[in-house]
Amino acid sequence: MRKLNYFITALTITAMIAAGCSVQSGGTKSTTDIVTEAVDTELSGTSSVEKSTEEVSSLPTSLNTTSEVVIDTEFTARDLEVGYEESTAVFIALKDNATEIVGDGATVSDNSITISNEGTYVLSGTLSDGQIIVDVSDTKKIQLVLDNVTINSSLSAPLYIKSADKVFITLKEGSENILTDGTEYVQTDDNNVDGVIFSKADVTFNGSGTINITGNYKHGIVSKDDIVITGGTYNITAVKDAINGKDAVKIMDGIFNLSADTGNGIQSKNGDNTTKGYVYIAGGEINVIKCQEGIEGTVIIVEDGTINIIAADDGMNAASGSSDEATEKGTTTNRTNRLGQEGSNASAPAGGAPDGTAPGNGGGARENPSNFSGGFGGGMDEVDTNCYILITGGTITIDASGDGIDSNGNLYITGGILYIYGPTSNGDGALDYNGTADISGGTVLVAGSAGMAQGFSDTSTQYSLLYNLTSVSTAGTEINLTDAAGAIVASYTPVKEYQSIVISTPELTKDSTYTLTSGEQTAEITLTSVVTSNGQHRMGGSLGNRTAR
């Protein structure tokens, strides 16, 4: 898996801690199975089968047991297969008004090629204004091999999968394929075609070639069923979503450079079926360099891979609703509720308050900056029990102007490394969740604004701290957390100004004292509780203030 080093370098990341374990799984699993196994493995290093009933019953899965979303973590052998039999394949050489077809199953009319029989089709050549249409029965499978194809379509999708059981799009090794569209579409049937690659069927992308997609109308890749990607390089620029799968988006491997002007990098939401609408990432390198929200789904699971997101709004957002919605009503409502419930937090000053009150702590004098007490319990927002975010591995870096991670349900972290930079506004938070945020493994390093800052829930099993500084630290000011012996536990350099810090690593231990330094600001912090905080954290799913244990 290749790395885009320029992105990491630009974020000036220095990690001084070890990553948590990654969990590998397969098959179709329920929500409870996924969360239980992930947390189970991280807590003990064993499978859930080897653990006692008493241990399993203590896992933080109570809210997720009501989620109806069914996660399929399997990638089939056919999803991975990139080969084909040349003797039976149909070869289509694209050329304006002179396309040649060798074999049966496809016809050409002007610059429109229609594939109507099951089989493998190898495409090459150029259409300056044309279209490939797949129209077979919903029991038939098609393989399209793209071998240096360039297709522009001024009035519709260059590749339109109108009907099929499943279509496999193979990017031939060494090939570079280019698909572009116009700024307006003319609809020719009952389907609302709105993407450069538009599919009414399940679609799998594989191979080791490259595809460059420019969506001038709306989306880059759209499927009204599942999108599965097991390899290849994807450079996608779109007006709205770069990748949009209504039922699911599943990524096993590949390199993704995604830019969505007014939409999301990757989205899967289904307003018609509450059991669908999830994003599952098992590997690959994903760079969302421009978007409103980086990854959005009813459920988001990250098991492995390298993910870098720069978002105008949320980095990751778990929310129910329609895949076609341009904005997330839940996010707006949640933000409004949180602003209303804690006026003192919402209006927290950008710098230290002149009367000595602690920003993000609901007012009141703070005699000692290391004297922690539990803040407000995380919000009065309605919990959407169908939503959750689960991170079990990988390295994720989020630069967000809105919430870094926003779950309308729960957040679970059992492994991996997560960096969040931003927001800078006090109306957003680096961590935003409506249920609980449980961490049992991995490393989380956060630097954002203090006004709506949340830490982890005290139902967590790994220790964490949330500390709101008395004044804003400028971008590039290094954060260091050292233990009593002076050894560095965590060190990172945020690329944005910040006033709130959240740190959780496996090295943190109960009753140990640490020194937190940000520029000239220093605090000694004793971890008297699994969550030590002078800001917000949720008390085991309930609301209220209480002194840290």
Disulfide bonds with the S-S distance in Angstrom:
none
